[in-house]
Amino acid sequence: MIGFTKNALEIISQRYLLKDAQGMAIETPKQLFERVAKCVAVVEKEDFMLWKQRFYKLMSNFYFLPNSPTLMNAGTRDGQLSACFVLPVEDSLNGIFTSLKNAALIHQSGGGTGFNFSKLRPKGSWIDASGGTSSGPLAFIKIFDVATEYVKQGGKRRGANMGILNVDHPDIEEFITSKSNSDAIKNFNLSVGITDAFMLAVQENKDWKLLDPASKEVRKTVKAAYLWQEIVNQAWNSGDPGLIFLDTINKHNPLPKSGEIQSTNPCGEVPLLDYESCNLGSINLSKMIKIVNGISSIDWEKLAETTRLAIRFLDNIIDANYYILPEIEQITKAHRKIGLGVMGWAEMLLLLKIPYASTKALLLAEELIKFIQGHSYKSSHDLAIEKGEFPEFRKSSHPQTFLLRNATCNSIAPTGSIAVIADASYSIEPLFALAYKRVGILNGITQTEINTPFINTMKQEKLWNKTLNEEVLKKGSVQHIKGVPEELKHLFRTSLEIPWKYHLLHQKAFQKFTDNAVSKTINLPENTTPETISDIYMNAWKYQLKGITIYRYGSKPGQVLQKCGPD
Ligand code: UDP
């Protein structure tokens, strides 16, 4: 029996196991991994059984898991396996509703969609065809939002969306405040599409022109600093909007000849051209540790081998995939983008006894992701030699002497579900709390959990006792507990106890060697000020991050994770 936790088994049986018409599971968790391994191995020309076995072990050992749609849909009829899509939104009813329909189909299959709504004419613009005036991008975002609400992803979860409006669109003020009113948009992450020109205008306190997207006529002039303050205030208020740095993204666009990138997928880890899709997967770092003579260290050999197999796995999915639209199939197969990332970073640090909020952790983060990227590229190169480079390789900005099978190889995804399945900490995030209530996403049942590495360390240090257990359950923290040495308090600082600079510097460290992007939430305590959020957003741009998202504790009702403590 594969070692699933109770939580993992619950999530797997509710959402991932194939069911019959009566809703009864028709496979075991072991058969789930066999089904996925078979689907991924089938595209191999030789040694099918061998590859199937390797892919099976990769997953059942929890060394690596692919994104949810692959686990849910592999081996089924019309099995759509990717998590990330970007769709265009053209300035016509036909264009808008075509994308709405396509988004619904993607959501139904378990994928998430990103859109840039900036081509839409502003509210109140004249419409030739009807002789009326336009409702503007916000009205259409609301329609997409409502449609998303009613199309459940593969009957298992609601769709996720990214909605972007560029900072020079005339409706930008309405967009910035749109998550704060009562009929707020629910199924979208909203981000303002930021340019370097805007950031300079903010710094120099200059005027900023809002332009008609089609004619480029100036519709309104505002102070850049005023818009900036609006963004910051609303982010303080509700967590949205985040920022997407379009110039940085396009500076690293590997296929500039195929177009400019205008959007990312819902959580921001993959900038994509219109109709591109990407499949993701994450290495579980907590399993990449070896213990020799009682001393823990990173098992680099195992990490290299896991990376190599994971890249092959993700590349195979491009061929095993079912594509909802011919446009998506054409561009996805032309570029063959994949996104290998990580989960379990916080646990890896705990096992190495390195505090998240330390320079040592940041240096290790860089070393680790550089290693993963290096081996990802090496594997993609070897695959190019074995199976052929991606069709548009000659058009790409990659060095032409080093063939590649994939236009991109790495993304750091949030791993919201697969980390639960693998019993790993999320992505590159610190522990949210040492004990937390997890409100069931599907059934609303609240479960309380104490972090396992924490319990183990405390037992090793002979500090584990009933009082400690009770105190940690009450507060989710050890910072207030007498008798716990300072060193351990530092090691076990949780997300809200870690200064924001370390959150941001971790994102920076991982972004440095990630060709796509890093999805990270800068979690902030409730008493954080708007000035701090302004600093974070400004530094994110200076650090050349591709996007930034913050969340101030308590600023949104219905958080999935809630700190323990008095209700
Ligand atoms: N995603 C989605 N709906 C969800 C969660 C995720 O469509 O409810 C998509 C979205 O594109 C997101 C990506 O899956 O950016 C990766 O998210 P995550 O790593 O949390 O997915 P997991 O594979 O763990 O479900």
Boltz pocket constraint, residues with backbone or C-beta under 6 A from the ligand:
constraints:
  - pocket:
      binder: B
      contacts: [[A, 66], [A, 67], [A, 68], [A, 69], [A, 83], [A, 84], [A, 85], [A, 110], [A, 111], [A, 112], [A, 113], [A, 153], [A, 157], [A, 158], [A, 159], [A, 160], [A, 265], [A, 266], [A, 267], [A, 268], [A, 269], [A, 280], [A, 413], [A, 414], [A, 415], [A, 416], [A, 417], [A, 418], [A, 419]]
      max_distance: 6.0
